[in-house]
Amino acid sequence: MEIGIRFVCFYLASEVIAYIIFELVRMKYLKNNGSKRPMWNGIIERIFIYLCLISGVYHGLTLFGALKIGTRIKADENKISNDYFLIGNMISVGLVLLTFQLYKYWTIL
């Protein structure tokens, strides 16, 4: 039970950090004029990545990558720049991996 509570604390802390980082990225790339919808998508994506890592289903990360690429292959006039897309995804996945490694390290101690 204590491990579950510890993980929820790590998760919530990482989401607060993600929110702060993404607000800075939004200001740089979108001048804070964009929709908040990508923020909610990011939360769902990070939950999926956490579930893959916790359950040991590492090929789920490959599925995640394929889905992300598949959603970008379309003709759309309202495209976000590729830099914004790449930076956002790298920050999101990197934050999950960092948080998960810290969680594993501190639960072993």
trRosetta pair geometry for C-beta under 8 A, 3 or more apart (Angstrom, degrees):
i j d omega theta_ij theta_ji phi_ij phi_ji
1 4 5.8 -55 -157 33 35 112
1 5 6.6 32 150 -16 67 105
2 5 5.7 -54 -149 38 35 111
2 6 6.2 39 151 -22 66 106
3 6 5.5 -53 -147 36 32 115
3 7 6.4 34 153 -21 65 103
3 107 5.7 62 -130 -138 99 127
4 7 5.7 -52 -148 33 31 111
4 8 6.5 32 153 -18 64 103
5 8 5.7 -52 -149 35 33 111
5 9 6.5 35 151 -19 64 104
6 9 5.7 -54 -153 34 32 113
6 10 6.5 32 150 -17 65 104
6 103 7.1 139 131 -146 99 90
6 106 7.2 -153 176 109 132 114
6 107 6.3 147 102 -86 148 98
7 10 5.5 -53 -149 37 36 112
7 11 6.1 37 152 -21 68 106
7 54 7.8 57 -149 -104 149 132
7 103 5.9 59 -112 -153 73 137
7 107 8.0 6 -63 -66 86 137
8 11 5.5 -51 -145 37 32 114
8 12 6.2 30 157 -17 66 106
9 12 6.0 -54 -144 38 28 107
9 13 6.3 29 156 -18 63 108
10 13 5.8 -58 -147 38 28 111
10 14 6.3 26 156 -18 64 108
10 99 5.4 139 164 -177 103 101
10 102 6.7 175 -139 92 125 105
10 103 4.6 52 -149 -84 178 108
11 14 5.9 -59 -150 36 28 109
11 15 6.5 27 153 -19 64 106
11 50 6.7 33 -109 -118 112 162
11 99 7.1 105 -93 157 42 144
12 15 5.7 -53 -148 35 33 112
12 16 6.6 36 153 -20 65 101
13 16 5.8 -53 -152 33 33 111
13 17 6.5 32 151 -15 65 106
13 99 7.5 165 82 -126 95 119
14 17 5.6 -53 -148 39 35 112
14 18 6.1 40 151 -23 67 105
14 46 7.5 -169 121 177 122 144
14 95 5.5 138 -168 161 106 105
14 96 7.1 100 166 -92 151 46
14 98 7.9 157 -119 81 118 93
14 99 4.1 -20 -79 -83 141 152
15 18 5.4 -48 -141 36 34 115
15 19 6.3 41 154 -25 63 101
15 43 6.6 43 -130 -117 117 96
15 46 7.4 167 -90 89 85 154
16 19 5.7 -49 -150 30 31 114
16 20 6.7 28 153 -16 62 104
17 20 5.9 -56 -152 36 32 109
17 21 6.3 28 154 -15 67 109
17 95 6.5 179 98 -143 116 128
18 21 5.8 -58 -144 41 30 109
18 22 5.9 22 161 -14 67 113
18 42 6.8 -174 163 138 133 130
18 46 7.1 -77 -83 -58 168 161
18 91 7.3 136 -132 138 80 104
18 92 6.7 60 -137 -111 123 67
18 95 5.5 137 -80 128 98 171
19 22 6.1 -61 -142 42 24 105
19 23 6.4 29 157 -24 62 105
19 39 7.3 53 -117 -152 76 120
20 23 5.9 -53 -151 30 28 112
20 24 6.9 26 152 -15 61 104
21 24 5.8 -60 -160 35 34 110
21 25 6.4 30 148 -16 69 107
21 91 5.7 -168 135 -177 139 140
21 95 7.6 -165 32 -70 154 139
22 25 5.3 -48 -141 39 41 113
22 26 6.0 47 155 -24 68 102
22 39 6.3 144 121 -106 150 91
22 42 7.0 -178 -90 48 158 173
22 88 6.9 59 -120 -128 99 92
22 91 7.2 166 -73 105 79 145
23 26 5.6 -49 -145 35 30 114
23 27 6.5 33 153 -21 62 103
23 32 7.9 25 -165 -103 74 100
24 27 5.8 -52 -150 33 31 111
24 28 6.6 28 153 -17 63 106
25 28 5.8 -58 -151 37 33 110
25 29 6.1 -1 165 8 70 113
25 84 7.2 130 164 -142 107 78
25 87 6.1 -179 -140 120 131 124
25 88 6.4 151 137 -83 157 80
25 91 7.1 -135 -50 1 151 162
26 29 6.6 -71 -134 53 24 88
26 30 5.0 -39 -167 45 67 115
26 32 5.7 79 129 -94 103 55
26 34 5.9 -125 -150 42 103 118
27 30 7.4 -47 -79 60 12 71
27 31 6.6 35 -159 -127 47 26
27 32 5.1 8 -99 -47 68 95
29 80 7.7 55 146 -170 131 99
29 81 6.5 -135 -161 41 118 120
29 83 7.1 -169 -112 97 127 102
29 84 4.3 130 180 -95 162 114
29 87 7.8 173 -46 54 144 138
30 33 5.4 -140 158 48 89 72
30 34 3.8 -38 -172 -21 157 114
30 80 7.9 -37 -77 -133 111 104
30 84 7.3 79 -44 -127 92 148
34 38 7.2 -10 142 15 128 123
34 80 7.7 43 -122 -105 141 116
35 38 6.6 112 87 -3 89 84
36 39 5.0 -40 -175 25 70 123
36 40 6.9 66 135 -17 81 96
37 40 5.9 -57 -156 36 41 107
37 41 6.4 42 149 -19 71 105
38 41 5.2 -52 -145 39 40 116
38 42 6.1 47 154 -26 68 102
38 80 7.9 42 -73 -50 150 163
38 88 7.2 -32 163 -168 132 157
39 42 5.7 -52 -153 31 29 115
39 43 6.9 33 149 -21 61 100
40 43 5.6 -46 -152 29 38 113
40 44 6.7 34 152 -14 65 103
41 44 5.8 -59 -155 39 34 109
41 45 6.2 34 150 -20 68 108
42 45 5.5 -53 -143 38 33 113
42 46 6.2 31 158 -18 67 104
42 88 7.1 -103 -94 173 127 108
42 92 5.4 -128 -153 -111 104 135
43 46 6.0 -55 -147 37 28 108
43 47 6.5 31 152 -20 62 104
44 47 5.7 -52 -150 33 32 113
44 48 6.6 36 151 -20 64 104
45 48 5.6 -54 -154 34 34 114
45 49 6.5 31 151 -17 67 104
45 64 7.1 108 -159 -153 92 116
45 92 6.3 27 98 159 124 143
46 49 5.5 -51 -145 37 37 111
46 50 6.2 41 153 -20 67 103
46 92 5.9 -122 -71 -174 100 96
46 95 7.3 -31 -121 87 129 108
46 96 5.2 -168 -145 -76 87 118
47 50 5.7 -52 -148 37 31 113
47 51 6.3 32 153 -20 64 105
48 51 5.8 -55 -149 35 29 111
48 52 6.5 32 152 -21 63 104
48 60 7.3 -149 163 160 89 120
48 64 6.3 151 119 -98 124 117
49 52 5.6 -51 -150 33 34 114
49 53 6.4 28 154 -15 66 106
49 60 7.8 171 -117 116 43 109
49 61 6.8 59 -130 -101 86 84
49 64 6.3 44 -82 -96 86 167
49 92 8.0 141 3 142 152 93
49 93 6.4 -165 -123 -121 162 72
49 96 4.6 33 106 163 134 167
50 53 5.9 -60 -148 40 31 107
50 54 6.0 26 159 -17 69 110
50 96 6.0 -126 -63 -152 76 111
50 100 6.7 -175 -121 -80 72 112
51 54 5.9 -53 -137 39 28 108
51 55 6.0 10 167 -3 64 115
51 57 7.8 -9 127 44 75 117
51 60 7.6 -88 95 136 85 164
52 55 6.5 -71 -143 48 20 97
52 57 4.9 -97 -146 78 68 88
52 58 6.7 107 160 -103 101 27
52 60 3.4 -147 -118 79 122 133
52 61 5.8 155 134 -49 154 73
52 64 7.2 -93 -27 -30 158 127
53 56 7.7 32 -179 -71 28 30
53 58 7.5 56 -102 -95 53 70
53 96 7.3 169 -9 154 145 107
53 97 7.8 175 -91 -104 151 58
53 100 5.0 -31 135 -139 157 157
54 100 7.7 -131 -60 -132 72 114
57 60 4.4 59 119 -20 102 118
58 61 5.9 -27 -177 10 57 112
59 62 5.1 -35 -165 27 61 117
59 63 6.8 67 138 -19 70 96
60 63 5.2 -47 -151 36 42 117
60 64 6.3 51 147 -25 67 100
61 64 5.3 -45 -148 31 35 118
61 65 6.6 38 151 -18 63 101
62 65 5.7 -52 -151 35 33 112
62 66 6.4 32 152 -17 65 106
63 66 5.7 -56 -147 38 31 110
63 67 6.3 31 155 -19 66 107
64 67 5.9 -57 -149 37 28 110
64 68 6.4 29 154 -20 64 107
65 68 5.7 -55 -148 34 31 112
65 69 6.4 27 156 -15 65 105
66 69 5.9 -55 -148 38 32 108
66 70 6.1 33 154 -21 65 110
67 70 5.5 -55 -144 38 31 114
67 71 6.4 29 159 -20 65 104
68 71 6.1 -56 -150 33 28 107
68 72 6.8 22 153 -16 61 109
68 89 6.5 87 -162 -119 152 142
69 72 5.9 -65 -155 36 34 109
69 73 6.7 29 153 -23 69 106
70 73 6.0 -56 -146 28 34 108
71 74 7.6 -42 178 -3 39 118
72 85 6.8 86 -107 -168 131 157
76 79 5.4 126 89 -63 96 79
80 84 4.9 -96 160 82 107 131
80 85 5.6 131 97 -55 109 92
81 84 4.6 95 64 5 86 102
81 85 7.0 -153 97 -4 46 88
82 85 5.4 -55 -145 40 36 114
82 86 6.0 33 158 -18 70 108
83 86 6.0 -57 -142 40 27 107
83 87 6.0 22 162 -14 65 112
84 87 6.1 -57 -140 41 24 107
84 88 6.1 25 160 -19 61 113
85 88 6.0 -61 -149 37 22 111
85 89 6.4 14 160 -12 61 111
86 89 6.1 -62 -147 40 27 105
86 90 6.1 23 159 -16 66 111
87 90 5.9 -58 -142 39 28 108
87 91 6.2 27 159 -17 64 108
88 91 6.0 -58 -147 37 26 108
88 92 6.2 24 157 -19 63 112
89 92 5.6 -56 -143 38 31 113
89 93 6.1 20 164 -9 68 108
90 93 6.3 -56 -138 44 26 101
90 94 5.7 27 161 -19 63 116
91 94 5.8 -60 -140 43 23 112
91 95 6.1 26 160 -23 62 109
92 95 6.0 -57 -150 32 23 110
92 96 6.7 21 154 -16 60 105
93 96 5.7 -54 -151 36 34 112
93 97 6.3 31 154 -16 67 107
94 97 5.8 -57 -145 39 31 109
94 98 6.1 30 157 -18 67 109
95 98 5.8 -54 -142 39 29 111
95 99 6.1 27 159 -16 64 110
96 99 5.9 -59 -144 40 26 108
96 100 6.1 26 158 -19 64 111
97 100 5.8 -55 -143 38 27 111
97 101 6.3 26 158 -17 63 107
98 101 6.0 -59 -149 37 27 108
98 102 6.4 25 155 -15 64 107
99 102 5.7 -56 -147 39 31 110
99 103 6.2 35 153 -22 65 107
100 103 5.5 -52 -147 35 31 115
100 104 6.4 31 154 -18 64 104
101 104 5.7 -51 -147 37 32 111
101 105 6.3 34 153 -21 64 107
102 105 5.6 -54 -146 36 31 113
102 106 6.2 17 161 -8 67 110
103 106 6.3 -64 -143 44 25 100
103 107 6.1 17 161 -15 64 113
104 107 6.1 -61 -140 39 26 105
104 108 6.4 27 160 -23 62 107
105 108 6.2 -62 -157 30 25 109
105 109 7.0 27 151 -24 61 104
106 109 5.7 -43 -148 24 40 116
